Amino acid sequence: MGAWAESVQVCVFDMRRGQQEGHELDKILFFSPLDCPLPTQLSVVGLSEGLITFTRIFSPEKPCQLMQAELHCHIFFNCEPDIWIVMVIEKSKEGEEEVRVAAIEGMLKEAHDLFVMFFGSIRGMLEKHPVGDLARSCLHAFFPDYLAEFMVGKKLRLPSIREGLTERGMVEPVNLDRDTFLHAQSLVGLLESWFGGGTVRHTMLLFHNYLVSSTLSAEDTARLFGYALLRLTPAAISLSNRRIKSASMSAISAAGQSKIRNLLNNGSAASSQGPSSGEEGLERVTKKHPRPLKPDGWWKEVDNFLATDAWESDSREAKALGPTIWLQHSNEQMRLCVFQYRTTTLIILVPTNSSVNGLDGLSLLRGHLLEKGAQKMQKLEERLAKEWKGINASHIAGYRYLCCDRTGKTAKASPPSKVATLSKESLAVLNLVRADIDLEKGRLERQASHHDADLEVCVRTKQNAWLVVRARGGQELYTVQERAGDTLLLASDAVEKLSKRHFNGHFYSD
Amino acid sequence: MDNTTVHESHSDIEDLFDEEEGERPCYLSDEEHAESVTGAPAVSSSEMEADNVAKLSNLDISDNTQEESQVHEGGSSHEISETTPGHQGEEGGRSNDPKGLELGDGDGSAIATSSTTDVGPESTDSGVLVTDVVDGDTLSEDGIQESPGSPSSSREGTSGYLAGSGSSAASVCSASGVDESADRILNQESTRPTRRSWVPGKRHPDEDDTSLAWRKHKKHFFILSNAGKPIYSRYGDEHKLAGFSATLQAIMSFVENSGDTIRFVKAGDHQIVFLVKGPLYLVAISATEEPDEVIRCQLELLHAQLILILTKGVEKCFVKNSKFDMRPLLGGTDMVFSHLIHGFSWNPATFLRAYTCLPLPYAIRQAAGAALQDMPNTGPLFSLLMCGSKVISLMSPRKSSISPNDILLLSNYVASSDSFRTTESFFPVCLPGYNPTAFLYAYVQYLDSDTCLFLLTADPDGFFQLKECRGRIGTILRQTNVLAEVANAVRRGGLRVEHLLETKASHPVLDPKTSSIFGSDGDHELHGSAGVPREGTIGIGGPAGLWHFIYRSSFLDQYVASEFSSPLHTTSAQKRLYRAYQKLYTSMHGAGAAGPHKMQYRRDERHVLLSWRTSDFELYAAFDPLADKSSAVAVCNRVCQWLRDLESEIFLLGATPFSWCN
């Protein structure tokens, strides 16, 4: 079960471009599917722009976010000033109620966050290259790979009610005892001290899909963590079934290639040039820029370092630097180095200009890490593996839950295998309640006196399950109890106990 | 109606509108008024009306209606001949005169009407006035045609849809008998200049979409045709909003052209809800935190209100001419829509799909029911006795059913104009839930300042029969003391949460003395004198911090709501709670996989809300935000028990069950 869209279109467009009649195509920076006919693309952008302009009459600060029609749904994300990402979903007959708009907004936000992490802002690119070719080619190097993550066969699987107890853009920390935590700290301290300090600017340590430690800001941690889950964790690497291969174009259909070329030609009308010349265009796009989400783009070498061919680029400089990311917090570009020992992944960020005695800082660091850090890493991994209680470690009997901390961007939740035991009806109610709380939070965010939601909602479903949600001080706890007894008080007390035992009593009530 | 009455009615209606959304009625300056009355646009609009009437004259509504209308032709004239006994021979002759009917037909009629009113509001020529009357009645023969007679009044900005409901106003006055009637018409005519300075129903008529103030209104409603012609806007002048209407139409048509239908758009705190009803587009733009489902229901009601005035037959006009201008047909009915829209902020009947009753001793309600029941077989299809928006009794001798929404729309139609208070009225009306394609005929008269009697028949000639029925019902109601008890009940007010506390404190719940809201021996001790709660109960709410509740009986399709008491004494607090109830009701009635909920508890910084739904009833209760959960649950149980004890007084038992047509 899941929300399967019959078809999905994604469009990135800039409202400042293509103002003159006949130049509308210049607005479009990216459109998926790539083989979508141009009149359809223009129609999507035209309607979207019309709705944005219209809603600005009444809501200038926060224009159109969502348009629901009988058969389609347009979800708008204003990622940068006047730059919009719009997802058009054709509803499947039974899937309508399963889609939660905020979850899809979260998906679009994640896409943009990752894009900015690798390429910088779209507006920045457009300012540097007003013709728009740079922004278009980077978006084309990134978006199809991102969307491919959600594709199963030819259909795109949207966040559905099954993911009601997950939250995109959050980090799930692992529970550590004090000694293990000190071991992790000691490793981080050691790395940062090398070469007189400054070479290792930041580190992030993961165990399986959980965060052990990070020296980055909460936002940057969440972004890099999101990327690690997609490409760097042992689970992601094990899915990569390749070692060293030439770049694959499989993610992009041949039929759409001529359209890309047309877009690259500054929005001129569709030409009749055949697919062979279009392929050249695509080659140009993908060769020119890194594809950080390239499928199978990362693999593990024998020395336990992860290697990638996703950053192959026409630019010598970019090629020499290898994988890099931009930190939002400090607006610095960092080189990425990943070391993975069994289930533990160490991500090291090194400044792009780092050099030690005129030698490349990163190369020296790799040698140093193998020599002096590998053993420490090995010990830490052993401790973590010993301490870890398995994939169901976060399970609390009798509850299915999700606890999010919006400030720290961390989340703790029941394991997916346990959430899967919930009835469809409970999940559907959860979806509705979450949508309601999303609205409430959105409203509070827009208020001048911004404050966090403080509320409690308890719902008894028609099948007698209890759904209890409590929000306080930027934290939210969602729980589903399918055997909580008949009364509000019993269900509520059960959540009170959960709050006391596992969340330091943060969600106390009454 | 003298000037004093007019002024009184101003203040009455003014009170209806809350200040929060700037719903103050507007007053036109004399200059503006002069323009609207004597300016060139009036002439052109009369031409337009004439054109529409000509087009409408070929309109088929339904077989039924047509038949009725044929009969009605004679009926209306008969009505007039009967209504003014003093001039019976003369006026009856006039209206039966084929020339008189011709006057009331087609182009000539409309132009004659408008010229009558435009040129001579001060005219005292009874002949002209009778022509006006005949015109109204004749037009009403064909349901839809009855309205074109009205635009003259709407353009004047006079008594609103008073004349728009057409014949009603005209026949009303003439039907009230004796020579006075003619005088009254004359008086009405002579007072028109005064009334013209007030534009009923329309708020901020000078605004349009370019003005910031217009954009800042919290809730807009628009009705437009699928060709983009504005039909109604809650705020601003429809003519000035033509461009805005065209934009709305463009958006809707753009989506429609792709084989889809736009439902709603969300933008920050605003949401835009669209409803397509055949050739009509209804749009709400709101920043009121109401769920889109609620706003959609409101648009459905707005559409149903329009159908109540015109029947679905109006859609055929658009089939014939897509650029058809419907505004003249609705001339002057702004007040009906604005009154309904105002009800969306305070009247739970607008979202509960249920009606509420005036609390009355069981015997009194029985007596009222008996009075309504005592009808000949050929009598009314429905008899309804109401007090404001509350039902006293409801009878359907022929076991037909009337839906709560029809009751809401009908009472809204009547309540939105003071003109109904002063005279008896007989007018065509369509009950969308009963039959959206045909007119019924409603006889409406206020029996006293509070109590209004509605008698509905399918017979366009039924005026005199219903008038007779009214006479009989009125006599019985007086004899059985029903009207006096209704007045008492109004004075006393509804249930108060404080009384639950007293009930608990001083008596066991089942004590027969307190199991009636009227106390023992008919005293009104519990309520204090004149409906004012006793000292000490003000401001404390009910037990366990209970502030308010709504109880809806699923079997009866009726609800009862407690009176607002402190701390819900401000309009904004009441409106906030009302909207929270709307939201709660919507979530409790979820469809799809989630289905309806059985119970819900919701606490935020404003209040604690508890809702409980069984197969028999739904309870929605509001508490202080600090209320203890277990006490709140206990109090909800007590409320239910209390209401069950009071059932025979607060509900109309044994009414015909409703069928859901919409």
Interface residues (C-beta under 8 A of the other chain):
Chain A: S43 G46 L47 G50 L51 F54 T55 I57 F58 S59 E61 K62 P63 C64 Q65 L66 M67 Q68 A69 E70 L71 H72 E96 E97 E98 I161 K424 E425 L427 A428 V429 N431 L432 D436 E440 G442 R443 R446 A453 D454 L455 E456 V457 C458 V459 R460 T461 K462 N464 T487 L488 L489 S492 S509 D510
Chain B: D209 R215 T247 A250 I251 F254 V255 S258 G259 D260 T261 I262 R263 F264 V265 K266 A267 G268 D269 H270 I272 I285 A287 E289 S587 G590 G592 A593 A594 G595 P596 H597 K598 M599 Q600 Y601 R602 R603 D604 E605 D628 K629 S630 V633
